Amino acid sequence: MRMELRMALELAEQVYSALEPMCQRIMVAGSIRRTRPWVGNLNLVVLPRPGQLEALRARCRLRARVVLEGQRQCVYRLRVREVGEVELDVWFARGPVLDPGRPLPSNWGSLLLWRTGSLAHVQWLQERARQLGLRWEPEVGVLDEDGYCLAAAREVNVYAALRLPWVPPAARERAGMMERRQG
């Protein structure tokens, strides 16, 4: 079910407020973050506080029907009087992994960039990584040929690893269209 941005922002604020106490970080992503006039679902990227993942899921279940509860993503259906059912996609970022052999930064920025979109922009960034001999795995980060993570913690770092300037979310729809034309 699609809804106007204004209504989506109000709903996102309610969900954000309900989940924020259980999160180290939380941000609305997707079409709302790109300020699209019409929104089809709510996308949130969250970094749960230690020990709060199950509490976060339980809070979602209070007002929504479970579609999927996985380790990296949960999908719920919210009943909204004005528009019917709305999909709530909650994506779980991870903190830094302090493995002495191969440390990993938090994947917050990479995951937020991916879930914000647009699809064309994401596909263009993945192609850009390939052109540079890199891989962008959105749930991990930008990886070199040896699998070492070059950037993931912040969106701006992902763009920098791909030798690009940061693109504001509202411009990513337009950017994706221009990138496709440029080939």
PATI-590864 format. One line per 5 residues: their letters; for each residue y, x, z of N, C-alpha, C. Coordinates in Angstrom, 3 decimals. Atoms other than C-alpha are relative to their C-alpha. Example, Ala and Ser with C-alpha at 12.3 -4.5 7.8 and 13.67 -1.06 7.14 Angstrom:
BEGIN
as	-1.190:0.890:0.000:-4.500:12.300:7.800:1.200:0.900:0.000  -1.190:-0.820:-0.060:-1.060:13.670:7.140:1.090:-0.770:0.730
END
This chain:
BEGIN
mrmel	-1.177:0.840:0.000:0.000:0.000:0.000:1.244:0.888:0.000  -1.224:-0.797:0.077:3.382:1.443:-0.966:1.097:-0.671:0.821  -1.123:0.519:-0.780:6.476:1.079:1.192:1.241:0.832:-0.310  -1.251:-0.707:0.219:10.107:2.022:0.916:0.118:1.153:0.986  -0.176:-1.191:-0.831:11.121:5.405:2.321:0.537:-0.356:1.381
rmale	-0.585:0.391:-1.286:13.213:3.765:5.063:-1.073:-0.491:0.968  1.062:0.534:-0.841:10.212:1.861:6.394:-1.010:1.093:0.353  0.935:-1.096:-0.247:7.947:4.904:6.038:0.549:0.950:1.058  -0.625:-0.870:-1.004:10.422:7.004:8.049:-0.093:-0.609:1.397  0.097:0.683:-1.302:10.466:4.403:10.843:-1.420:0.079:0.549
laeqv	1.401:-0.057:-0.415:6.675:4.281:10.961:-0.395:1.427:0.368  0.309:-1.405:-0.285:6.397:8.079:10.809:0.597:0.429:1.330  -0.637:-0.337:-1.280:8.833:8.386:13.727:-0.803:-0.549:1.179  0.829:0.583:-1.065:6.668:6.044:15.832:-1.266:0.824:0.216  1.231:-0.785:-0.100:3.502:8.010:15.055:0.315:1.386:0.562
ysale	-0.430:-1.320:-0.469:5.295:11.329:15.569:0.221:-0.020:1.511  -0.307:0.105:-1.436:6.575:10.222:18.990:-1.257:-0.185:0.846  1.241:0.238:-0.741:3.108:9.063:20.048:-0.862:1.264:0.084  0.875:-1.179:0.053:1.403:12.343:19.048:0.661:1.281:0.496  -0.734:-1.223:-0.309:4.104:14.914:19.819:-0.348:0.625:1.355
pmcqr	0.323:-0.627:-1.286:3.226:15.382:23.525:-1.302:0.815:-0.013  1.285:-0.708:0.073:-0.240:16.660:22.491:0.025:1.145:-1.007  -0.098:-0.984:1.082:1.069:19.089:19.858:0.911:1.164:0.371  -0.910:-1.141:-0.042:2.474:22.591:19.854:1.040:-0.155:-1.098  -0.875:0.255:1.146:3.928:21.709:16.452:-0.485:-1.260:-0.690
imvag	0.335:1.194:0.777:4.041:18.530:14.410:1.112:-0.212:-1.020  -1.003:0.258:1.035:5.773:17.726:11.135:-0.531:-1.037:-0.981  0.311:0.975:1.035:5.813:14.842:8.700:0.038:0.732:-1.338  0.117:-0.681:1.292:4.753:16.012:5.232:-0.020:-1.048:-1.116  0.207:0.929:1.107:3.985:14.401:1.863:1.287:-0.561:-0.596
sirrt	-1.109:0.662:0.693:6.258:11.976:0.051:1.202:-0.227:0.897  -1.119:0.205:-0.925:8.330:11.350:3.164:0.828:1.277:0.082  -0.725:-1.272:-0.099:9.229:15.028:3.502:0.719:0.321:-1.308  -0.643:-0.210:1.304:10.033:15.126:-0.222:1.057:-1.068:-0.286  -0.961:1.113:0.088:12.219:12.010:0.333:-0.157:-0.828:-1.271
rpwvg	0.279:0.879:1.138:10.539:10.005:-2.419:0.416:-1.421:0.382  -0.458:1.353:-0.341:11.926:6.448:-2.633:-1.129:-0.933:0.437  1.159:0.818:-0.364:8.428:4.932:-2.336:-1.097:0.923:0.528  0.987:-0.812:-0.696:5.671:6.229:-0.070:-1.307:-0.769:0.081  1.303:0.655:-0.024:1.948:5.482:-0.250:-0.774:0.200:1.288
nlnlv	0.712:-0.254:-1.250:0.738:7.030:3.016:0.853:0.901:0.876  -0.667:-0.908:-0.932:1.817:9.026:6.054:-0.843:1.256:0.114  0.666:-1.294:-0.144:0.919:12.735:6.105:0.651:0.744:1.143  -0.496:-0.820:-1.104:1.266:14.734:9.304:-0.792:1.290:0.039  0.651:-1.274:-0.269:0.519:18.402:9.872:0.258:0.272:1.471
vlprp	-0.126:-0.213:-1.440:-0.163:19.131:13.523:-0.744:1.265:0.421  0.678:-1.086:-0.692:-1.040:22.126:15.653:-0.181:-0.506:1.423  0.210:0.575:-1.333:-2.632:20.537:18.729:0.161:1.047:1.098  -0.008:-0.868:-1.178:-1.990:22.005:22.157:-1.449:0.308:0.361  1.380:-0.316:-0.408:-5.066:23.773:23.538:-0.599:-1.127:0.846
gqlea	0.716:1.046:-0.733:-7.592:21.185:24.734:0.474:-1.414:-0.265  -0.575:1.325:0.241:-5.619:18.247:23.269:-0.478:-0.679:-1.285  0.437:0.580:1.268:-7.432:17.614:19.979:-0.642:-1.372:0.201  0.661:1.296:-0.211:-9.627:14.822:21.331:0.983:-1.050:0.514  -1.022:0.940:-0.474:-6.684:13.231:23.154:0.866:-0.480:-1.161
lrarc	-0.778:0.356:1.175:-4.735:13.291:19.891:-0.758:-1.024:-0.850  0.811:0.947:0.767:-7.585:11.577:18.060:-0.081:-1.355:0.712  0.084:1.248:-0.773:-7.930:9.002:20.858:1.303:-0.787:-0.116  -1.290:0.683:0.141:-4.202:8.206:20.606:0.089:-0.672:-1.365  -0.005:0.612:1.336:-4.599:7.565:16.859:-0.886:-1.239:-0.026
rlrar	0.937:1.127:-0.007:-7.566:5.272:17.512:0.551:-1.223:0.713  -0.577:1.143:-0.728:-5.451:3.085:19.818:0.613:-1.025:-0.946  -0.700:0.897:0.914:-3.507:1.646:16.878:-0.563:-0.026:-1.408  0.463:-0.121:1.381:-5.592:2.510:13.859:-1.519:-0.009:-0.070  1.434:-0.006:0.273:-9.028:2.128:12.352:-0.369:1.358:-0.577
vvleg	0.452:-1.314:0.459:-10.941:5.365:11.787:-0.643:-0.121:-1.372  0.642:-0.148:1.300:-11.796:6.251:8.195:-0.817:1.283:-0.004  0.641:-1.310:-0.041:-12.668:9.926:8.774:0.554:0.782:1.181  -0.435:-0.924:-1.047:-12.554:12.237:11.780:-0.769:1.299:-0.179  0.611:-1.292:0.255:-13.258:15.804:10.748:0.657:1.094:0.814
qrqcv	-0.562:-1.146:-0.715:-12.477:19.264:12.052:1.392:0.380:-0.506  -1.275:-0.406:0.579:-9.555:19.866:9.669:0.923:-1.160:-0.324  -0.782:1.164:0.407:-8.404:16.349:8.864:-0.580:-1.258:0.618  0.405:1.348:-0.397:-8.495:12.819:10.217:0.767:-0.993:-0.862  -0.628:1.061:0.784:-7.773:9.690:8.199:-0.181:-1.297:0.769
yrlrv	-0.007:1.277:-0.717:-6.852:6.404:9.840:0.696:-1.043:-0.856  -0.699:1.118:0.643:-5.725:2.978:8.629:0.797:-0.724:1.079  -0.912:0.698:-0.900:-2.705:1.553:10.427:0.301:-1.380:-0.570  -0.381:1.352:0.422:-2.041:-2.167:10.261:1.492:-0.162:0.241  -1.451:0.157:-0.084:1.657:-2.712:9.512:0.343:-1.384:-0.541
revge	-0.251:1.397:0.336:2.853:-6.294:9.476:0.699:-0.173:-1.350  -0.807:0.187:1.205:5.375:-5.851:6.655:-0.700:0.398:-1.295  0.592:-0.514:1.239:3.103:-4.019:4.182:-1.525:-0.045:-0.033  1.464:-0.012:-0.040:-0.533:-4.365:5.275:-0.507:1.299:0.595  0.565:-1.243:-0.523:-2.700:-1.302:5.865:0.661:1.216:-0.633
veldv	-0.607:-1.253:0.439:-1.154:2.158:5.632:-0.926:1.128:0.428  0.853:-1.140:-0.329:-3.191:5.358:5.474:0.808:1.050:0.752  -0.573:-1.093:-0.784:-2.386:7.988:8.099:-0.936:1.189:-0.130  0.772:-1.231:0.157:-3.611:11.480:7.177:0.561:1.027:0.969  -0.404:-1.008:-0.976:-3.490:13.987:10.036:-0.777:1.272:-0.311
wfarg	0.595:-1.289:0.360:-4.135:17.617:9.056:0.215:0.970:1.145  -0.060:-0.889:-1.151:-4.914:20.176:11.757:0.195:1.446:-0.431  -0.238:-1.428:0.200:-3.342:23.612:11.504:-0.709:0.746:1.127  0.564:-0.825:-1.062:-4.782:26.484:13.494:1.015:1.075:0.360  -0.853:-1.100:-0.433:-3.020:29.134:15.505:-0.515:1.303:-0.584
pvldp	0.467:-1.291:0.508:-3.342:32.841:14.744:-1.389:0.344:0.529  1.326:-0.485:-0.397:-6.829:34.355:14.844:0.156:1.492:0.252  -0.252:-1.383:-0.394:-6.670:37.649:16.717:-1.257:0.852:-0.086  1.200:-0.801:0.242:-9.818:39.222:15.271:0.441:1.417:-0.368  -0.449:-1.355:0.318:-9.364:43.021:15.352:-0.434:0.469:-1.389
grplp	0.474:-0.396:1.325:-11.391:43.392:12.137:0.800:-0.620:-1.123  -0.747:0.698:1.042:-9.451:40.836:10.130:0.833:-1.107:0.646  -0.840:1.029:-0.620:-6.636:39.057:11.955:0.551:-0.958:-1.047  -0.570:1.018:0.881:-5.313:35.839:10.428:1.236:-0.592:0.663  -1.143:0.711:-0.572:-1.848:34.388:10.905:-0.333:-1.494:0.087
snwgs	0.127:1.454:0.004:-1.518:30.708:11.730:0.102:-0.484:-1.443  -0.085:0.548:1.354:-2.019:28.596:8.610:1.044:-1.112:-0.098  -0.974:1.082:-0.074:0.862:26.277:9.580:0.809:-0.153:-1.296  -0.879:0.088:1.163:3.204:27.094:6.682:-0.735:-0.320:-1.289  0.794:0.246:1.203:0.517:27.145:4.007:-0.485:-1.448:-0.042
lllwr	0.490:1.379:-0.083:-0.948:23.839:5.180:1.145:-0.995:-0.196  -1.157:0.889:0.144:2.497:22.229:5.451:0.477:-0.044:-1.453  -0.389:-0.068:1.411:3.412:23.397:1.936:-0.959:-0.821:-0.862  1.013:0.728:0.761:0.154:22.025:0.526:0.118:-1.502:0.206  -0.014:1.431:-0.294:0.381:18.659:2.293:1.336:-0.652:-0.345
tgsla	-1.281:0.550:0.432:4.053:18.252:1.368:-0.024:-0.256:-1.499  0.089:0.196:1.443:3.295:18.679:-2.334:1.301:0.378:-0.673  0.773:0.942:0.801:4.010:17.585:-4.969:-1.248:0.653:-0.583  1.232:-0.516:0.584:0.635:17.933:-6.657:0.298:1.005:-1.118  -0.333:-0.914:1.096:2.203:19.517:-9.763:0.545:1.323:0.537
hvqwl	-0.567:-1.212:-0.592:4.106:21.988:-7.585:-1.107:0.852:0.631  1.126:-0.713:-0.623:0.964:22.919:-5.627:-0.856:0.675:-1.067  0.805:-0.577:1.081:-0.991:23.453:-8.838:0.722:1.181:-0.647  -0.766:-1.091:0.571:1.810:25.610:-10.220:-0.037:1.226:0.920  0.062:-1.119:-0.946:1.823:27.752:-7.038:-1.374:0.674:-0.039
qerar	1.341:-0.592:0.091:-1.943:28.225:-7.292:-0.144:0.818:-1.279  0.035:-0.753:1.250:-1.569:29.301:-10.914:0.840:1.264:0.107  -0.860:-1.173:-0.214:1.260:31.649:-9.942:-0.774:1.076:0.772  0.804:-0.953:-0.771:-1.048:33.265:-7.376:-1.017:0.689:-0.910  0.986:-0.585:0.934:-3.732:33.773:-10.063:0.661:1.018:-0.932
qlglr	-0.719:-0.920:0.892:-1.162:35.377:-12.379:0.308:1.332:0.688  -0.311:-1.210:-0.773:-0.373:37.888:-9.608:-1.258:0.697:0.523  1.250:-0.578:-0.493:-4.058:38.647:-8.957:-0.303:-0.380:1.434  0.183:0.492:-1.367:-3.971:36.662:-5.704:-0.698:-1.353:-0.043  0.525:1.364:-0.134:-5.512:33.419:-4.445:0.817:-0.703:1.073
wepev	-0.614:0.806:-1.054:-3.698:30.672:-2.601:-1.006:-1.059:0.398  0.884:0.996:-0.594:-6.169:28.781:-0.454:0.833:-0.712:1.056  -0.978:0.660:-0.866:-3.896:26.191:1.184:-0.394:-0.104:1.471  0.391:0.110:-1.407:-5.966:25.871:4.354:-0.146:1.364:0.672  0.087:-1.364:-0.543:-6.006:29.673:4.789:1.321:0.723:-0.196
gvlde	-1.226:-0.705:0.331:-3.009:31.219:3.005:-0.126:0.702:-1.330  0.028:-0.802:1.223:-2.229:33.628:0.178:-0.854:1.227:0.285  0.958:-1.076:-0.215:-5.082:36.122:-0.135:0.067:1.014:-1.135  0.075:-1.028:1.043:-5.250:39.445:-1.944:-1.424:0.078:-0.523  1.331:-0.087:0.628:-8.269:40.543:-4.005:-1.110:0.330:0.984
dgycl	1.003:-0.318:-1.029:-10.028:41.792:-0.844:-0.170:-1.121:1.025  0.095:1.124:-0.928:-9.560:38.459:0.926:0.886:0.141:1.221  -0.927:-0.191:-1.110:-6.842:39.774:3.258:1.145:-1.006:-0.140  -1.054:1.018:0.027:-4.322:37.068:4.189:1.373:0.659:0.043  -1.335:-0.579:0.111:-0.850:38.109:3.055:1.074:-0.891:0.610
aaare	-1.016:0.933:-0.487:1.040:34.969:4.114:-0.626:-1.357:0.260  0.485:1.339:-0.305:0.328:31.652:5.783:0.831:-0.707:1.065  -0.620:0.591:-1.182:2.395:31.094:8.938:1.243:-0.831:-0.310  -1.228:0.715:0.348:5.621:29.936:7.248:0.037:-0.237:-1.502  -0.116:0.296:1.433:6.314:28.251:3.919:0.743:1.110:-0.736
vnvya	-0.809:-1.023:0.661:8.954:30.833:3.080:-0.818:1.264:-0.259  0.860:-1.171:0.197:6.336:33.596:3.511:-0.981:-0.210:-1.150  0.914:0.305:1.108:3.943:31.859:1.104:0.744:0.197:-1.319  -0.799:-0.190:1.220:6.687:31.681:-1.532:0.274:1.480:-0.238  -0.316:-1.427:0.153:7.654:35.319:-0.872:-1.221:0.780:-0.489
alrlp	1.217:-0.683:0.457:4.025:36.471:-1.298:-0.254:-0.258:-1.480  0.150:0.349:1.415:4.113:34.727:-4.674:1.232:0.426:-0.821  -1.230:-0.524:0.631:7.446:36.448:-5.476:0.891:-1.118:-0.535  -0.825:1.158:0.350:9.332:33.164:-5.521:0.965:-0.304:1.137  -0.878:0.480:-1.064:12.319:31.785:-3.638:-0.575:-1.294:0.589
wvppa	0.425:1.239:-0.646:11.626:28.990:-1.146:0.626:-1.184:-0.729  -0.481:1.216:0.663:11.951:25.541:-2.750:0.045:-1.109:1.055  -0.085:1.092:-0.975:13.245:22.726:-0.506:-0.939:-1.146:-0.387  0.955:1.069:0.310:10.783:19.824:-0.215:0.510:-1.044:-0.986  -0.524:1.040:0.895:13.059:17.315:-1.969:0.070:0.470:-1.448
arera	-0.084:-0.529:1.364:13.247:19.623:-5.015:-1.373:0.288:-0.592  1.328:-0.389:0.486:9.480:20.151:-5.318:-0.554:-0.949:-1.055  0.413:0.939:1.049:8.944:17.048:-7.429:0.589:0.461:-1.324  -0.710:-0.464:1.189:11.536:18.218:-9.926:-0.518:1.371:-0.415  0.482:-1.350:0.299:10.331:21.812:-9.656:-1.362:-0.060:-0.686
gmmer	1.336:0.121:0.605:6.761:20.781:-10.477:0.086:-0.424:-1.455  -0.146:0.453:1.386:7.912:19.003:-13.630:0.543:1.119:-0.883  -0.557:-1.109:0.789:9.983:21.981:-14.808:-1.046:1.085:-0.213  1.022:-1.042:0.095:7.129:24.376:-14.076:-1.045:-0.345:-1.050  0.988:0.407:1.004:4.708:22.354:-16.211:0.547:0.209:-1.400
rqg	-0.604:-0.176:1.308:7.138:22.447:-19.123:0.054:1.473:-0.397  -0.107:-1.430:0.289:7.531:26.219:-18.809:-1.351:0.611:-0.317  1.337:-0.493:0.298:3.762:26.614:-19.052:-0.379:0.997:1.003
END
